[in-house]
Amino acid sequence: MSKILNFSQHASDDEVQYLTTLLLYHMVESYGGQVQFSMQDVRQIRDNLTKKMVQIQLGDDVRLRIIDRLPELQ
């Protein structure tokens, strides 16, 4: 989970990792209890993470977004 950028001062990296797991669980449950992807999909996602990053926003809601990586972080 080193690709997570935590913009919240209210949560540790461990808490953000836990929330990410809960969000993933929520997403899978919301889409019928199953999400499938191939190893090719995994490779593509990993390649895309060189240009994108995951952002967690904490507030009244927890939001997970994929954003463009800042040029200095590429």
Secondary structure, 3 states (H helix, E strand, C coil): CCCEEECCCCCCHHHHHHHHHHHHHHHHHHCCCCCCCCHHHHHHHHHHCCCEEEEEEECCCEEEEEEECCHHHC
